[in-house]
Amino acid sequence: MRFSILDIRNKTRKKALSQKAIEEVHELVSRPDIGIKIETSNKSKKQILDEIKSYIPKK
């Protein structure tokens, strides 16, 4: 499996990643079950921040 965009970026790194590392990073960041999706279209900065804050547990 090739990831051309990641390969291009990798070529500009001082310490390039191995192909296996590129694939592992791609697998990690493409998982749909990590993080919280927040729709930001047509929202003000305040609305976005308020929504982000709503996910932070209160003490």
C-alpha positions in Angstrom: 0.0 0.0 0.0 1.5 3.4 -1.0 0.6 6.8 0.5 2.0 9.2 -2.1 1.2 12.4 -0.1 2.9 11.0 3.0 5.8 9.8 0.9 6.3 13.3 -0.5 6.2 14.8 3.0 8.5 12.2 4.2 11.2 13.1 1.7 11.4 16.6 3.2 12.2 15.3 6.7 15.7 15.3 8.1 15.0 11.8 9.5 12.7 10.1 7.0 10.3 7.5 8.3 10.3 3.9 7.0 7.5 2.7 4.8 6.2 0.6 7.7 6.2 3.7 9.9 4.3 5.7 7.3 1.7 2.9 7.1 1.4 2.8 10.9 0.9 6.5 11.1 -1.7 6.4 8.3 -3.6 3.6 10.1 -3.5 5.5 13.4 -4.8 8.8 12.0 -7.4 7.3 9.8 -9.3 5.5 12.5 -12.8 6.8 12.7 -13.2 6.0 16.4 -10.6 8.3 17.8 -11.5 11.8 19.1 -14.6 13.8 18.9 -15.8 15.2 15.7 -17.0 18.8 15.9 -18.7 20.5 13.0 -17.2 23.9 12.6 -19.0 25.1 9.4 -20.9 28.3 9.9 -20.0 28.6 13.6 -18.2 31.4 15.3 -14.9 30.9 17.2 -16.8 31.3 20.4 -19.4 28.6 19.4 -16.6 26.2 18.5 -14.7 26.8 21.7 -17.9 26.5 23.8 -18.6 23.1 22.2 -15.0 21.9 22.8 -15.2 23.1 26.4 -18.5 21.1 26.8 -16.5 17.9 26.4 -14.0 18.7 29.2 -15.1 17.1 32.5 -16.0 19.5 35.2 -14.2 19.2 38.5 
